Amino acid sequence: MIEAMFATTVMVFGIVAIIPLVTFSLKEATASRDQVIAGMLAQEGAELVQNLRDNNLVKSKDAFQDNFPSSDKDNCRVDYKSTDTKDCDAASMALRLNSEKYYEYGSGDETKFQRKIKLDFITAEKLEVISVVVWGGSFPGSITDNTCNTLSRCAFTKTILVPWNK
């Protein structure tokens, strides 16, 4: 009987010691998952702007003529079904998961992710696109590797777009 009680006590202490490790592992796994999703959503934002440029070029238009703002904008939103950059002064950047399991600004279940796209015209034919995604926080004032990282719950991608037909 004493041996059984001793064995039970040792098992209980062992299980109690493991619980914080399991909790920590689950928290880190969730943070890693969120970072991967945010990184992919940031990449998607830049690719959506690239798609708008490509559609203009295929239609024999100037790369950044149609479907783009006429000047630099900081708070643009582009959905996967978009034919233009829209709501470049929108208040809400919250992404929703629609019934088809796509992230968008319109319908669906609200997620913790927010995305905004910054467009800077370097020249008339050179556009810098910065796509920023945050979760559980707010957008940083400036976007750098030091201000936008896993610890600050932020992911971003930056790319330069030029007309590929010239």
N, C-alpha and C positions, 0 to 999 in steps of 0.2 A: 504494500500500500504506500509506504514512504517513497519507494522508487517511482511509482506512478505519479505521485504528487510532485516529486522533484522533476521528472521528465516533463510534466505539464507546465510547471513553472518556467523551465528552460525554454519550452516552445513559445509560451506567451511572451517572454522577454525577447525572443528572437523575432517574433511577428511584430511586436511593438517597435522594435528597432528598424524593421524594414519599411514600415508605413511611411515615414518621412521621405525615404529614398524613392518609393513608388510615386508619391505625390510630386516630388521635385521632377522626376522623369516625365510624368504626364504634363506638367506645366511647360517644361522645355520642349516636349514634342509638339504641343499646341503652338508655342511661339515659333518653332521652326516651320510648321505648316502654314501659319499666317504669313511668315516672311516669304515663303515660296509663292503663295497665292498673290501677295502684294507685288512681288517682282514680276510675275507673269501679267498681272493687270496693268502695271506700269508699261511693260513692253507692248502690250496690246494697244494702249493709248497712243503710243508713237506709231505703231503700225496702222492704226485707223486713220491718222493724219496722212501717212504715206499713201494709203489707199485713195484718199481724196485727191492727192496730187496726181497719182497714176490715172485715175478716172478722167481728170482734166486733160492730161496729155493724150490719152487714147481718143478723146473727143476733139483733138487738134486745137485745144485751147491753151492759153498760158498756164503754166504749172500751178500758180497760186492766184489766178485771176478769179475764178468762180469758186464758191463754197468756202472762201477764206475771208477773214476780216481784213479790212483795208490797212490796219496798223497793228502794232504789237498788242497782244492781249495776254493777261495772266490767268484768267479763270475760265478757260474753254472746256466744253463738254462735247464728246463725240461718242455715239453709240455704235454698236456693230452693224446696225441697219441704217446708219446715217448717210445722207448724201451731202452733208455740209457740216462745217464746224458751227455749232449752235450754242446759244446761251453763254457767250463769252463773258457775260457779266452776271451769271447765275449765282444765286445765294447758296443753293444746296449742291453739294458734290457727292452726296451719298449714293452708293451703288446698290442696286436691288438685284436679287436672283429671280429671274422670271421662270415661268412654268417649263420652258425649254432648257433650263439650267445655264442660261447666259446671264452675265452681269450687264446691267443697263441702268439708266437713270430713271426710267419710266415706271413700269409696272413690276409687281413681284414682291417678294419678301425682302425687307430691309436687311442689309448686312452691316458688319462693322467697318467695311472698307469705304473710303472716299477717294475719288480720283479727280485731279484737275490737270489741265494741259496748258502749258505756257508756250506761246508762239512769239518768237522774236525774229523779225525780218532783218537779217544782216545786210542783204542787198535785195533788189527786186527779184533776183533769181536764187537766193540762198536763204533758207529758213531754218532756224534752230528750234527744235521741238524738245521740250522738257515735260515728261509725263511723270507726275508724282502721285503716289498712293500712300495714304495713311490709314491706320486702324487704331481705334481707341484713343485718339488724340486729335491734335490740330496740325495744320500745315505749318512747317517752319518758315520763318521769314525769308531765309535764303537757302538755296539747295546746294549742299556740298556733301562729300563723303562724311565729313565730321558732324553735320547737322541732320543728315538723313540716313539712319541705319536701324538695325534691329532694336537697339536699346531705346531709340526714340520712336519706334514703331512707324517707320517710314521707309519707303523704297522709291527709287526714281531711275529713270533712264533718260539719256540725252542723246540726240542725234541731229545731224545736219542733213537737210533735204535740198537737193538741187534737181533741175529738170534732167532726166536721163536721155532725152531725145536730142540733146545738143552736143 
